[in-house]
Amino acid sequence: MQFRIAAYGEVRDENGLVLLTRRKRAGRDAGPWHLPGGVIDHGEPPKRAAGRLVGEHTGYEVTVGRPLEAVAVARRGVHTNAIIYAADVKSGPAGDFAGEAAEWIDPARAAGEAHSPFVSAALGLADDRLAGRVDKAPQETRPVPPAKAKKGRRRRGQRFGAYGVVADVDGRILLARIAEGYPGGGTWHLPGGGVDFGESPEAAVAREIYEETGQDALVGGLLNVTSFRHRRAIGPEGYPLDWHGVRAIYSATVPDPSAAQVVEAAGGSTSESRWWDAEALDDLPLSAAVEDALQVVDLKNLAAQA
């Protein structure tokens, strides 16, 4: 079982054509269409990776905008969590570009020809290769930290998580407290966590909200994607890791709130959960994920949607 994180660019021109690629095949039929992008490097912010990878695959230099969607594909023991970003062309392609065959394609044509599941996601097409688009339970658990490395070396770990900025009709915000012994222990955090094998990010955030707070939430749109790297993160395992995390942050509402309580198995990363008035957040020890989320979401508007 393997987990990967990828970033893609959805690039369209003024006529609505979308920039896609496919491998060059001498003397053979062309392969399926792909969204330009791919697996990000360890520690690389996904947004930066999207710009780099679009350039490498198409020859175009692009400006990467907001994240449009986070999706997942799980097959042959590999689960890929992918962020699709809006992107605009700045220049190119270079005249001597020798990468994949890139072409501006009418979306209807792309839909009618062989294409990757990430193209389906960008075009809004139903595709049972996308995790969560079919009724299928996760097959395996989420990735675990790598074993302790030999002396003088440090293992790398990478995780993709889905989190919710959760509000109710009274404008309260739902937070979960990180248990002591975990990175950020004692701070108040967005409810959420790692995406399991075969699970979509939206399904993961709904599941995690329930496990950490006992609330049945309606998951809304993708607000932001953030990333961080701790070169010497120490968790319950007790040894340092070069840890790279990527967070997909969603809006969520709870139409019928109750007293928050942790319902996941004992010994997890959440010690308690609670509803807070928005004004109280200024006096709380907040995690970096909460601080990031508050920069991109209007809590009053979010509460009005509950």
C-alpha positions in Angstrom: 0.0 0.0 0.0 1.4 3.4 -1.0 0.2 7.0 -0.6 1.1 9.8 -2.9 0.2 13.5 -3.2 -0.1 15.1 -6.6 -0.9 18.6 -8.1 -2.4 19.4 -11.5 -3.3 22.6 -13.4 -6.6 23.2 -15.1 -5.6 25.6 -17.9 -8.3 27.0 -20.2 -8.1 29.6 -23.0 -10.6 32.4 -23.9 -12.6 29.9 -26.0 -13.0 27.4 -23.2 -10.5 24.9 -24.6 -8.5 23.0 -22.0 -4.8 22.2 -22.1 -4.2 18.5 -22.0 -1.3 16.2 -22.7 -0.7 12.7 -23.9 2.4 10.6 -24.4 4.0 10.6 -27.8 3.8 7.2 -29.4 5.8 6.7 -32.6 3.8 4.5 -35.0 1.1 3.8 -32.5 -2.3 5.2 -31.5 -2.1 8.1 -29.1 -2.6 7.4 -25.5 -5.2 8.8 -23.1 -5.5 12.5 -22.4 -3.9 13.7 -19.1 -4.3 16.8 -17.0 -0.8 18.4 -16.8 0.7 17.8 -13.4 1.9 14.9 -11.3 3.4 13.8 -8.0 4.8 16.6 -5.8 8.3 16.4 -4.3 8.8 15.9 -0.6 8.3 19.3 1.2 7.1 21.0 -1.9 4.0 23.2 -1.6 1.3 21.8 -3.9 0.6 25.1 -5.6 4.2 25.6 -6.5 4.4 22.0 -7.7 1.4 22.6 -10.0 3.2 25.4 -11.8 6.4 23.5 -12.1 4.7 20.4 -13.4 2.5 22.1 -15.9 5.7 23.7 -17.3 7.5 20.4 -17.4 4.7 18.6 -19.2 3.5 21.3 -21.6 6.3 23.9 -22.0 3.9 26.7 -21.0 4.7 29.0 -18.1 1.6 29.5 -16.0 0.3 31.5 -13.1 -1.4 29.1 -10.6 -4.5 30.4 -8.9 -6.9 28.9 -6.4 -7.5 25.2 -5.7 -10.6 24.0 -7.5 -11.0 20.5 -6.2 -9.3 17.8 -4.2 -9.8 14.3 -5.5 -8.4 10.8 -5.0 -7.7 7.8 -7.1 -6.9 4.4 -5.6 -5.8 1.4 -7.7 -3.2 -1.3 -7.7 -2.2 -0.6 -4.1 -1.5 3.1 -4.7 -3.7 5.9 -3.4 -3.1 9.3 -4.9 -4.6 12.4 -3.3 -4.6 15.2 -5.9 -5.3 18.9 -5.9 -6.5 20.5 -9.1 -5.6 24.2 -9.4 -6.9 26.9 -11.8 -4.0 28.2 -13.9 -3.5 30.8 -16.6 -0.8 30.9 -19.3 1.9 33.5 -18.9 4.1 32.5 -21.8 5.2 29.6 -24.0 5.6 27.0 -25.0 9.3 27.1 -25.8 10.1 26.4 -29.4 12.4 23.5 -28.6 10.2 21.9 -26.0 10.5 18.1 -26.3 8.1 16.9 -23.6 4.8 15.3 -23.9 2.4 16.2 -26.7 0.3 19.1 -25.4 -2.8 20.3 -27.1 -5.7 22.7 -26.6 -8.8 20.4 -26.6 -12.5 21.0 -26.7 -13.9 19.5 -23.5 -16.5 17.6 -25.4 -13.8 15.9 -27.5 -11.8 15.1 -24.4 -14.9 13.6 -22.7 -15.4 11.3 -25.8 -11.9 10.0 -25.9 -9.8 8.0 -23.5 -8.7 10.2 -20.6 -7.4 10.0 -17.0 -9.7 10.3 -14.0 -8.2 13.6 -13.2 -9.4 14.9 -16.5 -12.9 13.7 -15.5 -12.6 15.6 -12.3 -11.6 18.8 -14.1 -14.4 18.5 -16.6 -17.1 17.5 -14.0 -17.6 14.0 -15.5 -18.8 11.0 -13.6 -15.9 8.5 -13.3 -15.9 5.5 -11.0 -12.1 5.6 -10.9 -12.4 8.6 -8.6 -12.6 7.6 -4.9 -15.8 8.5 -3.3 -17.8 8.8 -6.6 -19.0 5.2 -6.1 -20.3 3.4 -3.0 -17.1 1.7 -1.9 -15.7 1.3 1.6 -12.0 2.1 2.2 -9.8 -1.0 1.7 -7.0 -0.1 4.0 -6.0 2.4 6.7 -4.2 5.7 6.3 -0.4 6.0 6.0 1.6 5.5 9.2 4.9 7.2 10.1 7.9 5.4 8.8 10.0 3.3 11.2 12.9 4.9 13.0 15.9 5.4 10.8 19.4 4.3 11.5 21.6 6.6 13.6 22.6 9.7 11.7 19.7 9.5 9.3 16.1 10.8 9.4 13.1 9.1 7.8 10.7 11.1 5.7 7.0 11.0 6.2 4.2 12.6 4.1 0.5 12.8 4.8 -2.6 14.3 3.1 -5.4 15.4 5.4 -8.8 16.9 5.0 -10.1 19.4 7.6 -13.3 21.4 8.2 -14.1 24.9 9.2 -17.3 23.9 10.9 -20.1 26.3 12.0 -23.7 26.1 13.2 -26.7 28.4 12.8 -25.7 30.4 15.9 -22.3 31.3 14.4 -20.3 29.0 16.7 -17.2 27.3 15.5 -16.4 23.6 16.2 -12.8 22.9 17.2 -10.9 19.8 18.5 -8.0 19.9 20.9 -4.8 18.0 20.0 -3.8 15.5 22.6 -0.5 15.9 24.4 2.3 14.0 22.9 1.3 14.8 19.3 2.7 17.8 17.4 0.8 20.9 18.5 -0.4 19.1 21.6 -2.8 21.3 23.7 -3.8 23.6 20.8 -7.2 23.9 19.3 -7.3 22.5 15.8 -9.7 22.1 12.9 -11.5 18.7 13.1 -10.2 16.5 10.5 -7.3 14.1 9.7 -5.7 11.7 7.3 -7.5 10.3 4.2 -7.8 6.5 4.2 -7.0 4.3 1.3 -9.8 4.4 -1.3 -11.5 7.4 0.5 -12.3 10.8 -1.0 -11.2 13.9 0.8 -14.8 15.0 1.3 -15.8 11.7 2.8 -12.7 11.8 5.0 -13.5 15.2 6.5 -17.1 14.2 7.2 -15.9 11.0 8.9 -13.2 12.8 10.9 -15.6 15.5 12.1 -17.9 12.8 13.5 -15.1 10.8 15.1 -13.6 13.9 16.8 -16.7 15.8 17.7 -19.8 13.5 17.4 -21.4 15.9 14.9 -23.0 15.0 11.6 -21.7 17.7 9.3 -22.6 18.8 5.7 -19.4 19.3 3.9 -19.3 22.3 1.5 -16.7 23.7 -0.8 -12.9 23.5 -0.8 -11.7 26.7 0.9 -7.9 26.3 0.7 -5.0 23.9 0.5 -2.1 24.5 2.8 1.2 22.6 3.4 3.9 22.5 6.0 7.2 20.8 6.6 8.7 19.9 10.0 12.2 18.6 9.5 12.4 17.2 13.1 8.8 16.5 14.0 8.4 14.2 17.0 5.1 12.5 17.6 4.0 9.6 19.9 6.6 7.3 18.2 9.3 9.2 20.0 11.8 9.7 17.2 12.3 12.7 14.7 10.9 12.6 11.2 11.2 14.9 8.2 7.4 15.3 8.1 5.6 16.9 5.1 1.8 17.5 5.5 -0.7 18.8 3.0 -4.2 20.0 4.2 -7.3 20.3 2.2 -9.6 22.7 4.2 -13.4 22.6 3.6 -16.3 24.6 4.8 -18.8 22.5 6.7 -22.0 23.2 8.6 -24.0 21.3 11.3 -27.7 21.8 10.9 -28.6 20.0 14.2 -25.7 20.6 16.6 -25.3 18.8 19.9 -22.7 18.9 22.7 -19.4 18.1 21.1 -17.6 14.9 22.3 -14.8 12.7 21.0 -16.2 9.4 19.8 -13.1 7.8 18.2 -11.2 5.1 20.0 -9.2 6.0 23.1 -5.6 7.0 22.5 -6.2 9.0 19.4 -4.8 12.5 18.6 -7.9 14.4 19.9 -8.3 14.9 23.7 -11.5 16.9 23.6 -13.8 19.0 21.3 -16.1 21.9 21.8 -18.2 24.6 20.2 -16.8 28.1 20.5 -18.3 31.6 19.9 -16.2 33.2 17.1 -15.2 36.0 19.5 -13.6 33.5 21.9 -11.1 32.3 19.3 -8.8 35.3 19.9 -8.0 34.0 23.4 -7.4 30.4 22.5 -4.1 28.6 21.7 -4.9 27.8 18.0 -3.0 25.5 15.6 -1.5 26.8 12.5 -4.2 25.2 10.5 -6.9 27.3 12.2 -4.9 30.5 11.8 -4.5 29.7 8.0 -8.3 28.9 7.7 -9.4 32.2 9.4 -7.4 34.1 6.7 -9.6 32.8 3.9 -13.1 32.3 5.4 -15.7 34.7 6.6 -17.1 33.0 9.7 -20.4 35.1 9.6 -21.1 34.0 6.0 -20.3 30.4 6.9 -22.6 30.4 9.8 -25.4 31.9 7.7 -25.2 28.8 5.5 -25.8 26.4 8.4 
